[in-house]
Amino acid sequence: MAALAPPVAAIRRAIRHALAELPGPGPVLVACSGGADSLALAAATAFVAPRLGLSAGLVTVDHGLQEGSARRAAAVAAWARETGLAPVAAVRVDVSGQPGGPEAAARAARYRALTEVADGFGAVALLTGHTRDDQAETVLLALARGAGPRGLSGMPARRQLGSVALLRPLLEVSREQTRAACTALGLEPWVDPHNADPAYARARVRAEVLPVLVRALGPAVLDNLARTARLVAVDTAALDEQAGAALDGVRHPEGGLWVAGLAELAPAIRGRVLHAWARELGARPAALSHRHVGALEALVTDWRGQGAAYLPGGLRVLRRAGRLAAVDSAAAV
């Protein structure tokens, strides 16, 4: 009996760990583009899930952005059925007219489609093939944007996507391992030309920045960047938990937040409280930036009788009678 290839074994172990504590018998769904990362993930999940008493299926999303995308999605779905994955779905999405650049529009459309399919199948989890290398790229992009701890914490291994758990089992598996696993299993992954298109910031980081860092600092830099994300994520989660309790403690009975209570909070907690409150008011998370939170904080710590702080979505917040409140009293929380 041939020995199991180490990359295949590593991916199976990662999936087994990710699926160990899921509620119910499944199904779990793998989001698969046909690339090496998601193809290796799907093949390993087809092996591991039944041995844990779970059914496993697959969903592939056709963004319609490249010639032949519909044929490729159909081919991925056909391979999944032959492999024994079920249920299987191939979904076409329309990214035209979506806010943000093409990457953001495609991502938003993809996750909407994945959530809808997962809900339709009653899935308990949705698995994506993001690797350690993807995590390292995410951290570098966050640094370049001047992101705070939330950005530097990278992609979480687990989060809720609507009613389904979104799992990223491969965040400690390298892209090289997923490619080697495909070779060992006789799989032929699709190579997305967008991954090498210099029009995209992530593609430039992948092709130009990371190779320079590896040459200058050694291959361990990828593990170190991914480990930084894990460490920052732990600290961020603890601060977010404290901020949640602090937010409840500074709510004003007439709506809004007590200024005096906010002023007593540590800056790291106060910023998170104001960020969370702005989201409660209806500010879109993707549009809410440090500048908006800074304007709210100025109403607390740098009060000079200034006017309203403006938030995304046309929201306005004033300081009045010792509290922060939305200008539209019906929107105050």
Secondary structure, DSSP 4 states (H G I P E B T S, - for coil): -PPPPHHHHHHHHHHHHHHTT-SSS--EEEE--SSHHHHHHHHHHHHHHHHTT--EEEEEEE-S-STTHHHHHHHHHHHHHHHT--SEEEEE---TT-SS-HHHHHHHHHHHHHHHHHHHHT-SEEE----HHHHHHHHHHHHHHT--HHHHT-S-SEEEETTEEEE-TTTTS-HHHHHHHHHHHT------GGGG-TTSHHHHIIIIIHHHHHHHH-THHHHHHHHHHHHHHHHHHHHHHHHHHHHHHTB-TTSSEEHHHHHHS-HHHHHHHHHHHHHHHT--TTT--HHHHHHHHHHHHS-SS--PEEETTTEEEEEETTEEEESSGGG--
